[in-house]
């Protein structure tokens, strides 16, 4: 499944667990575990607790996702 097939959700990082996993509280009230996408690792984009992120979630398993974008705060 490619990254374009994922369902996009907005959320806030609420916890950082070991192994590069993050706990993200989505705007629709769900809490999921998510990992950073390869492009974000490549360009060394850091994510900390409280950041707003865009998460791609598979329609087959909505319990975990892939962080594809960190939103800038103005």
Number of C-alpha atoms within 10 A of each C-alpha: 6 6 13 8 11 16 13 17 15 18 24 20 21 16 14 16 10 6 7 9 17 24 20 29 19 19 11 9 8 11 18 18 20 23 17 20 16 12 11 15 10 8 8 9 11 10 17 13 13 12 16 21 21 19 28 23 21 18 11 7 8 14 13 19 27 21 26 19 18 20 11 8 6 3
